[in-house]
Amino acid sequence: MKRFCAAITQVFLVLFTVQSQFCYGFYLPGLAPVSYCEQATDLCKSQIDIFVNRLDSVESVIPFEYEKFDFCTTGHKSSPTENLGQVVFGERIRPSPYNISFNHPEKCKNLCQKVYKDSDKDGSKHLKFLLDGIKTNYQHHWIIDNMPVTWCYDVEANEGNSKYCSPGFPVGCYVTAKKVPKDACVINPAYNEPDTYYLFNHVDITITYHLIEDESQQNAARLLSAKLEPRSLKHEKPGDCDENLKPMAIPGSFKDVSINYTYSVKYEGNPGVKWASRWDYILDSMPHTNIQWFSIMNSLVIVLFLSGMVAMIMLRTLHKDIARYNQIDSAEDAQEEFGWKLVHGDVFRPPRRGMLLSVLLGTGTQIFFMVFITLVFACLGFLSPANRGALMTCVLVVFVCLGTPAGYIAARMYKTFGGERWKSNVLMTCFFIPGIVFADFFVLNLVLWGEGSSAAIPFTTLLALLGLWFGVSTPLIFLGAYLGFKKRPIEFPVRTNQIPRQIPEQSFYTKPLPGIVMGGVLPFGCIFIQLFFILNSIWSHQMYYMFGFLFLVFVILIITCSEATILLCYFHLCAEDYHWWWRSFLTSGFTAIYFFIYCIHYFVSKLTIEGVASTVLYFGYTAIMVILFFLFCGAIGFFSCFWFVIKIYGVVKVD
């Protein structure tokens, strides 16, 4: 119950938190610098806390808590409170038994000993789970002073060898029966025994700091980085961590195993780096900046091409059409005309299934503003990787608070379509798309519960999410629907005929399906490179921080979806096909289908995910992203085309 109350309280106070961040000069709660000194005082602390997070793997979607692997634990320290975003993402931050104090080096300090006997069923079960984690390359994630503890190693690059700093390090590594070293086993030639697991039971931690130039805090320092080197050592006696020791090798056919966990700590001063720049060494080691610029340039070329096409239609073809139509005086000349003016009496005929279309437009508008507001906060630095869980918390809170625009758009469009079942419209806006997403999410959560994963959402957090849905989002949608139904329907510039006009035989390219399929190609071409980095951050556990690039791609996506939809809409109207309502929504929405195909390609070619549960989780979460992206793009295409059609028919003289 305490977790439920805490989750609800955090959600309802997040807006106050954001306001406070502006008031205090972009101060982010929990991100203020902490001073350390050798002897604790009121202004600085001596104890450096090491926290451990969940363990994850690129070969599995299922993360597990630290205690699940039977590492050394501590039971007397309290865990830090996780926010809603951290709980939903499956982060479980716990205190560790590592006891270190500032500027007090440690040399091969013993942490604990674990003994596994073949006769002990529980012990054998724990060891088997640990070895399975080594085989699937599960990674530790430690935190010191709100900074990830990094493992830096050399990687091959185009310019030669460079160093990559990973915010995680492996539990161990495995050598196959054919003596093929997997993953981290390639770093040491001593890891060469066939069908053998090598456990990294010793870590060398290097903490970098700089002294504070403040008279009130003499000899105080701030931490800049925490790096470590994992090693596998079979200790012969306590306190012996010599590099010449044999590795801690566990054969595949294990029996009795004894494991000693040890650690060493050293400190290095670095006056040349400021505390505010301490994340730079991690971000600079990611060699993707040039590719990001290539992505932006590729997208801009597509935008310029589309803009040129649309400008040519607007300034030349469309302008000539309007001038010619307005010069027609006689009825005989009007009968000889052809093109988009001939369908003026049918172009605003209400679409079939207007209820469903209005609901999708309302939810799509809600998603659009959610993405826009979240990206603005991210670009301002409020949702940086240092502020853990803030991104997901912001997404959830902003989405439920935008129920009013969703209800308003759905009600206003439904009334414009001539609909009268306003109760059904409101209820569908409240529960149709959110219900589908929640049902998918709940089923995936059951899979995680069955696997014993840390990513399984606790029952109290599910109640908190339901409270947000029914207690915040639903009333706001009702409010928006009330305001929308009070408004008059949108007035169209031309009247609709009573008898529908017959649509002439269409060529292959002006038929609905080919146009819809072609319409999603160009918007997807603008974003597919950026999608690679987003999918990497989700499934390969890499850090995503280039929100400025993402915002540019967001703007480019809006432009391309709008222009591609307007272009195809004009061609179809010229072919005297006036069924543009659903087609405009599906044309840009089809970008989500290409997104789904790319996710399948990414799963097959980039990931090494194994197991039925992980595959189900991957495609289940992908389905949620595809649905939201479909509504997002569809709403952009519809409203841009809606504006275009009203504009062109508003400037034509119609008797």
Secondary structure, DSSP 8 states (H G I E B T S, - for coil): -HHHHHHHHHHHHHHHHHHHHHHTTS--TT-S---B-SS--SS-B-EE-EEE--EEETTEEEEE-GGGGT----SSS------HHHHHHT---EE-S--EETT--EEEEEEEEEEE-TT-HHHHHHHHHHHHHHHTT-EE-EEETTEE-BEEEEEEETTEEEEEEES-EESEEEE-TT--B-GGGGG-TT---TTEEEE--EEEEEEEEEE---GGGTT-EEEEEEEEEEE----SSTT---TTS---EEESS--SEEEEEEEEEEEEE-TTS-GGGTTHHHHHT-TTHHHHHHHHHHHHHHHHHHHHHHHHIIIIIIHHHHHHHHT--SHHHHHH--SGGGGTTTTT---TTHHHHHHHHHHHHHHHHHHHHHHHHHHTTTT-TTSTTHHHHHHHHHHHHTHHHHHHHHHHHHHHTT---HHHHHHHHHHHHHHHHHHHHHHHHHHHHHHT-TTS--HHHHHHHHHHIIIIIHHHHHHHHHHHHHS-----SS---SS--------GGGSHHHHHHHHTHHHHHHHHHHHHHHHHHHHS------HHHHHHHHHHHHHHHHHHHHHHHHHHHHTT----HHHHHHHHHTHHHHHHHHHHHHHHHT----SHHHHHHHHHHHHHHHHHHHHHHHHHHHHHHHHHHHHHHHSS---
